[in-house]
Amino acid sequence: MNRLAKEIARRRTFAIIAHPDAGKTTMTEKLLLLGGAINLAGTVKAKKAERHATSDWMELEKQRGISVTTSVLRISYDDHEINLLDTPGHKDFSEDTYRTLSAVDSALMMIDSAKGVEPQTIKLMEVCRMRDTPIVTFMNKLDRDGLDPFELLDNVEKILNIDCVPLTWPIGMGKEFRGVFDLQHSALHIYDERKGGEAEIVPVEGPEDPLIEKHIGPYAAADLRDQLELVLGAGMDFDEEAFLKGQQTPVFFGTALNGFGVEEMFQAFVKYTPPPGPRPADERMVEPHEEAFSGFVFKIQANMDPRHRDRIAFMRVCSGRFQRGHRTKLVRLDREVRISNPIMFFAQEREIVEDAWPGDIVGIHDTDLIQIGDTFTDGEVLHFRGVPSFAPEIFRRVVLENPLKVKNLRKGLRQLAQEGATQLFVPLQSPDYLVGVVGQLQLDVLLHRLRGEYDVHAHYEVVQYATARWYRCDDEDALKSFENALKQHLAVDVRDRPVFLAESAWRLNYTQEQHPKIEFFATSDGLYR
């Protein structure tokens, strides 16, 4: 096996997906602890605690106790290199999550055992299903009272349309939570809150072994045997092929806050989830084992270090070996660029890397050159897709409070739109700056970041628009007629792509009927197809 094949086999790239407050960021920290990346986990329980989640760097995230950006982190574990993407859970930041899921090979889905499947989880699973992403499930918060485990499994299967195969089984819950039974290795994992989640592992001969009574008592043992009889009687075994096709999910139970059940889950995760696989480009399927390098940018983050006003583009390596100082082609601009100081993130530390392999996420220092969706290659023209912008649902005019800061405002809006935090539209018939977002929280974050990162104080005014569509037309006469008739509704986005703004769905439909030769697109990806 050559070096490239060995490095690919060692890599796993995955995202953590869940509804807000299901424990994603807590799980991230426990995995960082397992990999030795940090020595002390933060807390996301108290919003004003002195310690904050290690993967939440933005000040607003620290204040609110939520994740509103995607964190990209590297963990070394069991001779594997793990690229972990902790996605925003809040629905208002679903675009960032969608783009992130385009860069992973598998996902860890966390379910709050007291609530079962929640709305944001459903949306995220829909995205995963589009790519047949393999999913591992962790039923979280077993140290609190919640739903019956059979009810949880039924809930996941019916709502998410995926077969559940438990590989561990809980022994009680809440104050009566005693641990889990490892169905793969026939062992008790005893939970003791005083040990901070570290399990005492007791091998047993099976559900009838009298050692079980000794460790958890006769009543808990009787309940466990009754439940295991039903679980084992169901006859569904873990099918690795069905798992890799996204049809079946192995299920683990535990509590991320105390770290119990996390390592058992992660060992299985690393064992069963796939290494980096082929990636579709418009031109062809790109295999990771190809010698030629290729990669695509799925995220840009400005001002991660406010002291240096830096701007980092996150690139997923798709094929070949990427090396520091690599001269590579930025396909969109048909331009060769040299990447001198590529970085990776280890908790809150960043390190310059000498090389990276398929599956790795590399941070590239950007000087306002790179855009989300950009492809880098060794010279071949390739376009990796699946990182689009979506038509926003809320529009606001940005009003500057200090006219002397207009350059700062322009720079801030442009950079934040380029990183996907918002969408920026400049109307053809006015000097206004319009922003478009999916949810209200995005608007709050935008003002917060303009103030903190660009020294811009601004407020919003409501505008009449309700939806937007990118458009294209090959018929020059039809295009000219359309644009002359609707100038007051036209704008350009941050990439100078033409956009039609409509006051209502009815207006959009009417315009489409009146101008049948114009193609309208709800996502920017459609422009390229």
N, C-alpha and C positions, 0 to 999 in steps of 0.2 A: 504493500500500500504506500503510495507516494505521500509527500508532505501535505499537499492540498486535500487529499482524501481523508487523511488522519485528522486534520484540523476541522473539516466539515463534520466528521463523525462525533467530535467532541462538543459541538455547539448545539445549544437550544436557545431559541428566541421566542419569547411568549409575552402575552399581556395578561394583566389581571382585570377581569370585568365583573361588574356587580352594580346594584342599585346604590345610591348614596347611603352611607352609614352602615354598609354591610361588613365593613372591616378591611377594605382593600389596602389602605395605607398601613394599617397595623400589620397585615400579612406581609407587606413589602419589607417592613423593618425586621420581622422575624426571619425572613429569608436572608436578609443582609447579615443578620447575626449568625445564621447557620454557615454562611460563606466567610465569616470572619471579617466582613467589610466594615462593621461597626462594633463597638464594645458595649454600647449602652443604647437601648431602644428609647426613642422619644415617646411622647404620648399624644394621641389625637383625641383623648377623652375630654380633657379640659381645654377649652378654647383659649383660656388665658394662662395656661400653664407655662412655666419657664422653658420647658423643652417642647419642641414641636416635632412633628414627623420629619424624619431625616430626608425624605424625598420631596417634601413640600418646601420650596425655597422662596416662593413669592410672599411678600409681606401680607397681602390680603388673605392668602391661604392660611397663614399663621393666625391672623385675627379671627377668621371664621371657622377654623378647624375643618376645612374641606380642601379637596384637591380640585383645582380648576385648570391645571395644565398637565401634560403628560411628562412624567419623569422617566428618564432613560438611565438605567443602572446596570453595572456589570458585577457578576458574582462568580467566583471560582468555587466549585463544589464537586467533590468526588471525581476528580480528574476531568471535569467538564467545565466549559466556559458558558455561563448563562447570561443572556441579555434579557433583562427584565424591564418591561414597560408598564409602569403604573398609570393607568389612564384616568382621566376625570370621570367621576361618577355622576356628576350633576348633568341633567338632561340638557341644560342650556349650552353645554360644551360638547355636544354629541359629534360635531364635525371633527374636532381634534381626536376624539376616540375613533371615529370611522377611519380617519387617515392612518392612525396608529395601527389599527387592525390589518391594514394593507401590508404592514411591514413585519408581521409575525408569522410563525409556523404553527403555533398552538395557543391555547388560552386556558387560564385557570379561572373558573367561575365560582364566585363566592355567594352563598345563599345565607341570609339571616334565618336561623332555624325557628325564630318566633314569628316570622312574617312570610316565609316561603318565597315564591317567585314574585318579583315586583316589576312595575312597568319598564324601568330602564333596562333591566336584565333581559326582558323580552326583545327590546329594540336591538340590544347588543348581540343577542343570539341570532337575530335575523341577519345581521351583517356577517357573523361568523358562518352562518349556513350558506351564504352566497359563495363562500370559498371552501366549504366543507372542512372548516378548521376543526382539528381535534380538540375536545374539551375535557378537562378534568374538573370535577366538582368537589368543593369543600363546604360542608354544612357547618356554619360557624355559630359561635355563642351557645354551645351546649351547656355552659356553666350557668345559663339562665333558663328559666322555664320557657318552653316553646312548643311547637307542633309535634305530634307523634311522628317518629321517624318514618313509619309506613306512609303517613299522610304527606310528609315532605317529599318522599320519592314519587308518590302518585301525582303530587302537585307539579313537580318538575316534568314528569313524563307527559302529562296531559297538556300542560300549557306550552312547553317548549318542544314537544314532539321529538323527544330523544329518549332512548332506553337507558335506564339507570341500573348499574351493577355495583352494589356496595362492596367495597374491599375491606372496610372496617365497619363495626356496628356499635352504636352507643350503649352504654350501661347506665340507664337513668338519665336525668337532666336536672338543671337548676341546682338546688342544694343537695339533691340526691345523685348528682352526676359522679359516677365512680370510675369512669374511664371508657375504653373501647375494647372490643374483641377484634383481633386481627384475623380476618377470614382467610387470608393468603397463607399465613404462617402459623395459624392455630396458636395464638398467644394472647394473654391478657395484657393490656397496657393500663396500669393503675394510675388514676389521676389523684394527685395530692396538691391542692392549691398552695400549700406552704413551700413546695419545691419549685415553684415558678414554672410549672408546665413540664418539668422533666419527668418522664414516665418511668415507673418501675415495670419492667417487662418480665412476665411470667409465662414461659412456654407451658402449654398444656396438651394433653392427648386428644382433645376435642371437646365439644360442648358438655359431655357427660363426666369429664374429669373432676373428681372430688376436690382438687386443688382450687377450683373456682369458688366453692363455698368458703374455703379457708380465707380467701382474699377479699371477697365482696359480700359475704354473708348469704344465708340460705334464701332469703326472699328475693334479693337482687339476682341470685343465681337462677332461681326458678323462672323469673321473668325473662332473663336472658335466654334460657334454653327454649322457652315457648316462642320467643321472637326469632331465634336462629332456626328453629324448625320450619317456620314459615318462609324465612329468607332462603334457606337451603332447598326447601321444597319447591320454591318457585322455579328452580332449575335453570336459571339464566347465568351462564358463566361469562367471564370477561373474554371478549372476542377482540383481539388486537386489530384485526383487519377492519371490523365494524367501527372501532374507535378511531382509526386513522381516517376513515371516510366521514367522520362526524356524525355517525348514526347511534353511537353508544358512548356513555360517559361513565368512567369509574368514579365512585362516590366515597368520600372520606368524611368522618365526623370529628369535631374537636372544637377548640376555642383559641383563636389567633391571639387574643389579648394576653393569655397566659402561655401561649406557645405550644399548647398540648395538641398533639395530633399533626402538627405542622411538618415535622421531619419525616414521619412515616409517609405522609402525602407526597412530600417533595422527592423522596427516594423513588417512589413509584412514578412520579411525574418525569423525572430525568430518565428513568428506565424505558418508559413507554412512549413518550412524545417523540415526534420525528426530528431528525436533524434538518438543516436547511434543504429545501427542495427546489424544483424548477419554478421559475417565475415567468408568467406570460407578459410579453411585450407585444406591441401592435404588429411588429414585423415577424416575430417568431417566438418560440418557447426557449428561454435561456436556462441552461443547465448549470448548477453550481460548480460542477467539476471542470467546466471549461477553463482553459488556461488564461484567456483574455479577461481582464477585469471589467465589471459593470456594477452599477449601483444606482439607486434613486433616492431623492430627498423627499421625506414624508412630513417633515416638521422643521420650522425655523423658530428660534426663540431669541428675542432681543433682550439685552440688559440682564442676563442671568447674574452677572457680576456688576452691580451698579457703579462700582468704583472705576471700572474700565469701559463701561458702555459697550460691552461686547455684543456680538450677534453670531449665534451659532446655528448652522444648518445641520440637521441630523440626517445622515445617509445610511441606508441599509445596503450592505454589500451583497450583491446577488451572485456573482461568479468571480472566479480567479482570486488572485492575491493583490490586496491593496497595500502599498508601501508608502512610508513617509517620504515626501519629496516627489511623489508620483506625478508625472505629467499626464494629464487626462483630458479628454474632450468633453466640454459642456455642450451637449448636443443641441439644445435650444438656440444657443448663440453661435454654433459651429466654431467654437473657440477653444484653444488649448489653455488650460490653467494648471498651475503647479500648486499642489496642496502640501505646504511646508510643515505645519504643526497640527496634524490630526490628533484629536483627543478622545478619551473615553472617560466615563463617569463611574467612580467607585464611591457610593454614598455621596457625601458632600465634597469629596476630593475629585479633582480632574487630573489626568495624567496624559502626557504626550505618548502616543503609541508609534512603534516602528512599523508594524504591519497589522493588517486585519484580514479576516477570512469571511467567506459567505456566511450570512447570518449575523455578523457583527454589526453594531450600530456605531458609526463614527461621527464625532462632532467636528465640523469644519468651520474655522473662523471665516466669516463672510463680510465683505465690504460692500454690501448692498447689490451684489451681483447675482446671487442665487435665488431661485424661487421654489416654492413647494411644487413638487412634481417633476423637477428637473432630473434628467438622466445624465450620468457620467459613464464614459466607456473608454476603451483603449483606442477608439477611432471609429468603431462601427456605429451606424445610425440606428439607435434603439429608442423606443419610447415606452417606459413602464407606466401603466395607467392605474386607475383605482384610487387616486388621491385628489378627488375633485372638490370644488366649492359647490355648496348647495344654495338654491334660491332662498334668501332670508325671508322671515315672516314679520319682522318688526323693523321699522325705519325711523330714523331721527336725523334732524339737522343739528350739526354741532356748531354752537355759538361761542366764539372766543370772548372772554371777559376782558382781556388786555390786548388791544390791537397790535401792540409792539411785539407780541409773541407769535405772529402769524407764521413765521418760518418754523418755529418749534412745533406748532400745531400741524403744519403740513408734513414735517418730517415724522412726527409721532404717529399720525394717522396712517401714513404710508407704510411705515415699518411695522406697525401692529397689524395692518391689513395683510402685509406680505407674510407675516408669520401665522396668519389664520385666526388671530384673536377676534377679528371682526371683518366685515367687508366694507370697502370704501367705494362710493360712487360719486363721480363728479359730473353733474348735469351739463349738457352742452349749452344750455340757454341761461345759465346762472353761475355765479362764482361760489355757490354753496358747497359745503362738504356734507354729504349724506352718508350715514353709516347704516348698515343692515346687519341684523343679528337674528339668531334663532330664539333667544330667551332674554328676559329682563336682566338676569345676573351678568350677562356679557356686557350690557351697558354700564352697570355699576363698576365692573372690572376695568372697562375702558377709561372712564373718568379717573379712577384711582391710579391707573398706570400713567395716564397723561400728566397727572399732577406730580406723581412721585418720580417718574423717569425722564420727563421732558419739561418740567416746570411750567406746565400749561394748565391754567384754570379755565374750565369751560362748563357749559350746561347744554341741555338738549331742548329742542323745540319739536313738537309733533308735526309731521308732514302727512300728506294725504295718501301716500303710497302704501299698498298692502302686499304687493308681490313683485317679483322681478324675473326676467328671462333673458339669458344670453341669446343672441340671434345671429343668423348667417344667411346669405343668399348669393347664389352664383349668377343670378340674372341681374345685371347692373341696372337696367331700367326699372325693374320691380323694386330693387333695393333703394334706388334714388327716390322713387315715388313714395315708398314707405317712410323714409327718413325725412322727406320734405313735409309730409302730412302730419308727422308726430314728433317734431323736433323738441317740443316742450316735455316729452316723456322719455327722451333718450339721454343716456349717460355713458361714461366709460368707467370700467373698474380699475383696480390698482395696476393691472397689466395692460391697460388701454384696450381691453376687449369691449365691444359695443354691447350695451344692455338696454332693454326696454323696461320701463317702470310703469306699473299699472295700479290704479286706485282700488281695484277689486278684481275678483276672479271673473266676474261678468265682463269687465272691460277687457281683460286679457283674452277671453274666449271670443269676444266680438272682434277684436283686432286680428286675431288669428284667422277668423272667417273672412274678414275684409282683405287680408293680404296672404292668400294661400301659398304664394311662392316663397314666403319667408319661413325659415326653419327656426323654431324657438326651442330653447333647452333649459330644463330645470336644474341641471348640473353643468358645470363648466367642462366636464369630460366629453360631453356630447359634441362640443365644437371641433374635436379632433378626429372624430370617427367618420 
